[in-house]
Amino acid sequence: MSTATASVAGGRPTRVRRPASRHTLTKGSALGLGVNMIWFSLLVLIPLTAVVWTAGEDGFGTFTDALTNKQTFNALKLTVLSSLGVTAVNIVMGTIIAWVLVRDRFPGKKLIDLVIDIPFAMPTIVAGLVLLSLYGAESPLGLEWNNTRKAVFLALAFVTVPFVVRTVQPVLEEMDTDVEDAAASLGASRATTFRRIVLPTLAPAIFAGATLSFARAISEYGSLVLLSGNLPNRTEVASVRVYSSIEGGNPQSAAAVATILLLIALVAIVVFDLIQRRLARRG
Amino acid sequence: MASSQSTVVGVGSPALKWVLRLLVVGYLFFLVGWPSALIVRRTFEGGTQAFTDALGDPDVTHALQLSATIALFAVVINLLFGVGMSLLLVRYEFPGKRVLSALIDLPLAVSPIVVGLALILVYNPRYGWFGQTLDAHGIQVIFAKPGMIMATTFVALPLVIREVVPVLEDMGNDQEQAANSLGANAWQTFWRITLPGIKWAVVYGVVLSMARSLGEFGAVKVVAGNISGETTTAPVLVQQKYQNFEQQTAYAVSFMLVAAAVVCLIIVALLRPKDEKKGGATATAALKKENP
């Protein structure tokens, strides 16, 4: 009964997705919200708070210790630089792949569509195994990139393949080619059309995908375990560093590195959003 | 006429077209296609022998069972939580809603290792915030199944919600209001109106969660500790077997894990009605178009 009154109160004639049409909480839904929030807090909010809390318990000392530790610093540096590199590759390759999938037509296109989803369906540890087969010791190409920084880059590129493609693809599908035709008929070159018309439209999707792929890359662990060898100062990434601190019975320094990782992810989200807004405005 | 012209503009010159095609095919072939094909070939090098051997190994069967159990629990929890949370986020107004909706995506940006660390800091029996009390009551979370289920639930948490929310928004609540005004109670409205509308989004979210849960490695490894055998899940076993030079077994278990995920995805692709394909994606795109 109470739901009915709430909906009648909100049900005005021109109600197309306006907040007013939504119900305020009823008794039942308030209970539901409470239960959901308790679970969400117990599972996500309180544990993540515990990480930041544990790291900051003794002031900034834990952070300076973590950052002045050469091995930790190198791990963070490698993680951030490779993630940035992989994200740049994804921005370019992901957009091109989406472009080819939407605008081009050739036999075998379906297969490409399928291949892109493989990294999503694959457990991360298996991703490492898979890459070892071509780039490891028994490589048919004789590459033997395992235990090198190239392997770190490869693993990150592998697990982040779908992000930009899958965010750009639907936007490209929805996009009208009329505007491009108009630009072309008015004498704009292909490059200009792409830069002034296509890119600004795609920018939000590209950077949404880039943000996801960066966040995924800096936090990657599973695919690197077998592939990168986790050599201190050479191929050890931040997640591996956190793991060895936990195993070594030093949760506080693990929490410090984890907090730094969370901060980097946060900064990245803000920066990518700013770039995206700037690009989108250029249209 | 207009359409043929637009494809010309859309694709670019033939030379550029070929360069782009080659670039895409080459990149995906070397990064994903070839390595994946190689691993499948190596798995089946001795026919199905690797599988017979693997399934005869009690460690393997135990790990597979454990992974399946944990994934099942995690998926059910995320299904209930996900649908409930989506309804609350889309259909109701309450203070802090925007913050909550942003926080829901948080697990996607957190490293699996950090997820494990976070749970350990709270539920560890020795120094955990709640862990000590729970331990005093004989409840063990870390180094046991509850912790592993929590870790798996954590990493897969946003998947159902991300699929369901756009569809719920797209659907609007006209029909629900109609049902209400005709005297249906909240429960009837949910079963008869809301659920059929979001059915495919829920199924897709569940399948994605299933795939993610079966394969979770880092977070589970941290909370499971090194208690040999008892808490070893299938992905962790893959690592152990590979490092023990039992590569064929590692390949066989990997293949089974990937096959399970792929079968789930294929079933959904087949079940899903044609016009609702990519429901989530197009719905979001449509929404973006509607109010940019």
Interface residues (C-beta under 8 A of the other chain):
Chain A: T3 A4 S7 V8 G11 V16 R17 P19 S21 R22 H23 T24 L25 T26 G28 S29 G32 L33 V35 N36 M37 W39 F40 L43 V44 L45 I46 P47 L48 A50 V51 T54 M93 I96 I97 W99 V100 R103 D104 F106 G108 I112 V115 I116 D117 I118 P119 F120 A121 M122 P123 T124 I125 V126 L129 V130 L131 S133 L134 Y135 P140 L154 A157 F158 V161 R166 Q169 P170 V171 E173 E174 T177 D178 E180 D181 A184 R190 T193 L212 A215 R216 I218 S219 E220 Y221 G222 V225 L226 A238 S239 V240 V242 Y243 I246 P251 A254 A255 A258 L261 L262 A265 I269
Chain B: A2 Q5 S6 T7 V9 G10 V11 G12 S13 L16 K17 L20 R21 L23 V24 V25 Y27 L28 F30 L31 V32 G33 W34 P35 S36 L38 I39 R42 F81 G84 M85 L87 L88 V90 R91 Y92 E93 F94 L100 L103 I104 L106 P107 L108 A109 V110 S111 P112 I113 V114 V115 G116 L117 A118 L119 I120 L121 V122 Y123 Y127 W129 M150 T153 F154 L157 E169 G172 N173 E176 Q177 N180 S181 N185 A186 T189 A211 L214 G215 E216 F217 G218 K221 V222 P235 V236 V238 Q239 Y242 Q243 A250 Y251 S254 L257 V258 A261 V262 L265 K278 A281 T282 T284 A285 A286 K288 K289
